Amino acid sequence: MQRRDFSRSLLAAGTTVVGASAGLALTPALAQRVGPKEGVDFVRLPKPAPVESPASQVEVVEFFAYTCIHCFNFEPLFEEWIQKKPAHVTVKRMPVAFSPAFVPMQRLYFTLEAMNLVDKLHTKVFKAIHEERLPLTTPAAITDWVAKQGVDRTRFSELYNGGPVGEKANRAVQLQDAYSVEGTPSLGIAGRYYLNGQGPRTLVVANALIAELRKG
């Protein structure tokens, strides 16, 4: 989803999922027969973006937004890819903030991360918004929902409103700007490449770029 669509995405955060994006119609087998093309499938960054992983690792950053329907549809594919990725690949999820309205959801993700609850609740947040049509876009709504999932409300609120989570949210914005992120879901690879896509093709391109980096 592009930046210009995000205001409408927030307003429609509770709408029912109708179907997957058109990009999912491209099968991996077909995608593999079409080599990645610079300027079409990926962009080479003119200036490298910051990378936190060690030099021995290829860092892959997923830029997403909980209210993005394409991110919701992409998540199962990306999760499956994570389970099969090589050991030399490090994955980081990075919630975007194209406007201040997205900061509460950024803080939600980073608080879940701080509490080691991403595996348990990350997918549930997507489903709450896109299947249950819950408007989890404000601190109050988010905190109430998290508490209903059995999470300690006081501890969650302390971390959610704390400085470390705010710092992570600020760094996330800096990283999305470094990659010139214009839509979600999208991937940043090794601080060098940016992929703006939604389906299997995106992951095929990511695999190809990772392989090239490994050779280099």
C-alpha positions in Angstrom: 0.0 0.0 0.0 1.3 3.4 -1.0 1.7 6.4 1.4 -1.1 8.3 -0.2 -3.5 5.4 0.6 -2.7 5.2 4.3 -5.2 7.8 5.5 -7.9 5.8 4.0 -6.4 2.6 5.4 -6.7 4.0 8.9 -10.3 4.9 8.4 -11.0 1.5 7.1 -9.0 -0.4 9.6 -12.0 -2.5 10.6 -13.2 -3.5 7.2 -13.5 -7.2 6.3 -10.8 -8.8 4.2 -12.3 -9.5 0.7 -9.3 -11.3 -0.8 -5.6 -11.4 -1.4 -3.8 -8.8 -3.5 -3.4 -9.4 -7.2 0.4 -9.9 -6.7 -0.3 -13.2 -5.1 -1.5 -14.7 -8.4 2.1 -15.0 -9.5 3.4 -18.4 -8.5 7.0 -18.9 -7.3 7.7 -21.3 -10.1 6.8 -18.7 -12.7 8.6 -16.0 -10.8 11.8 -18.0 -10.8 11.9 -18.1 -14.6 11.9 -14.3 -14.7 15.2 -12.9 -13.4 15.1 -9.9 -11.1 15.5 -6.6 -12.9 17.0 -3.5 -11.3 14.6 -0.6 -11.5 11.7 -3.0 -11.9 11.9 -5.6 -9.1 14.2 -3.8 -6.9 16.1 -0.5 -6.4 19.7 -0.2 -5.5 20.1 2.5 -2.9 22.2 5.5 -3.9 23.4 5.7 -0.3 23.6 2.6 2.0 21.0 2.4 4.8 22.2 1.6 8.4 22.6 -2.1 9.2 22.7 -3.5 12.7 23.5 -7.1 11.9 27.1 -8.4 11.9 29.0 -8.5 8.6 28.6 -12.3 8.4 24.8 -11.8 8.2 22.5 -10.6 5.4 20.0 -8.3 7.1 16.5 -8.4 5.7 14.0 -5.7 7.0 10.3 -6.1 6.5 8.5 -2.7 6.5 4.8 -3.1 7.4 1.8 -1.5 8.9 -0.9 -3.3 10.9 -3.6 -1.5 9.0 -2.3 -2.5 5.6 -4.4 -5.2 4.0 -1.5 -6.2 1.7 0.7 -6.7 4.8 -2.0 -8.9 6.3 -2.0 -11.0 3.1 1.8 -11.0 2.8 2.4 -12.1 6.4 1.8 -15.9 6.0 4.1 -15.9 3.0 6.8 -14.0 4.8 6.5 -16.1 7.9 6.9 -19.3 5.9 9.9 -17.8 4.2 11.4 -16.9 7.6 11.1 -20.5 8.7 13.1 -21.7 5.6 15.6 -18.9 5.4 19.4 -19.7 5.5 21.2 -19.3 8.9 23.2 -16.4 7.5 20.0 -14.2 7.0 18.8 -12.0 9.9 15.2 -10.8 9.7 13.9 -7.6 11.4 10.3 -6.4 11.2 9.9 -2.6 11.1 6.5 -0.9 11.5 6.3 2.2 9.4 5.0 5.6 10.4 4.0 7.6 7.3 2.2 10.0 9.7 1.9 10.5 13.5 -1.3 8.4 13.4 0.8 5.3 13.0 2.9 5.9 16.1 0.5 4.0 18.4 0.8 0.9 16.2 4.6 1.3 16.0 4.7 1.3 19.8 2.4 -1.7 19.9 4.9 -3.8 17.9 8.0 -2.7 19.8 6.2 -3.3 23.1 5.3 -6.8 22.0 8.9 -7.3 21.0 10.2 -6.1 24.4 7.8 -8.5 26.1 8.8 -11.5 23.8 5.2 -11.6 22.6 5.7 -11.2 18.9 5.3 -14.9 18.1 2.1 -15.0 20.2 0.3 -11.8 19.2 1.8 -10.3 16.0 -0.5 -12.3 13.7 -3.4 -11.8 16.1 -3.1 -8.0 15.8 -3.5 -8.3 12.0 -6.5 -10.6 12.4 -8.1 -8.3 15.0 -7.9 -5.4 12.6 -8.8 -7.1 9.3 -11.1 -9.9 10.3 -12.6 -8.8 13.6 -12.7 -5.1 12.4 -11.3 -3.7 15.6 -9.9 -0.2 15.4 -6.6 -0.8 17.2 -5.2 2.6 16.3 -5.1 4.4 19.6 -3.2 3.7 22.8 -6.5 3.1 24.8 -7.9 0.6 22.3 -4.5 -1.1 21.9 -4.1 -1.5 25.7 -7.6 -2.8 26.2 -7.1 -5.4 23.5 -3.7 -6.5 24.7 -5.1 -6.9 28.3 -7.9 -9.2 26.9 -5.1 -11.4 25.4 -4.0 -12.1 29.0 -1.1 -9.6 29.0 -0.4 -7.7 32.2 -1.9 -4.3 31.6 0.3 -2.4 33.9 3.5 -3.9 32.6 2.4 -3.4 29.0 1.5 0.3 29.6 4.9 1.0 31.3 6.8 -0.4 28.3 4.4 1.1 25.7 4.8 4.6 27.1 8.5 4.2 28.0 11.5 5.8 26.5 13.1 2.7 25.0 10.0 1.9 22.9 9.8 5.5 21.8 13.5 5.4 20.7 12.9 2.3 18.7 9.9 4.0 17.0 12.1 7.0 16.1 14.8 4.7 14.7 12.2 2.9 12.7 11.3 6.1 11.0 14.9 6.9 10.3 15.4 3.5 8.7 12.3 3.8 6.6 13.5 7.2 5.4 17.0 5.7 4.7 15.4 3.1 2.5 13.0 5.7 1.0 10.1 3.4 1.8 7.0 4.4 -0.2 4.7 1.5 0.4 4.1 -1.6 2.4 4.8 -4.4 2.5 8.3 -3.9 1.3 11.8 -5.3 2.1 15.1 -3.7 2.7 18.1 -6.0 2.1 21.6 -5.5 3.6 21.2 -1.7 3.5 21.7 -1.9 -0.3 18.4 -2.9 -1.9 14.8 -1.9 -1.6 11.9 -4.2 -2.8 8.4 -2.8 -3.0 6.2 -5.8 -3.5 3.5 -8.1 -2.1 3.6 -11.7 -3.2 5.8 -14.6 -3.9 7.7 -12.6 -6.6 9.1 -10.3 -3.8 10.5 -13.3 -1.9 12.0 -14.8 -5.1 13.8 -11.5 -5.8 14.9 -11.3 -2.2 16.4 -14.8 -2.5 18.3 -13.8 -5.6 19.7 -10.7 -4.1 20.7 -12.5 -0.9 22.5 -15.2 -3.0 24.4 -12.4 -4.9 25.4 -10.8 -1.7 26.6 -14.1 -0.4 28.8 -14.6 -3.5 30.3 -11.1 -3.1 
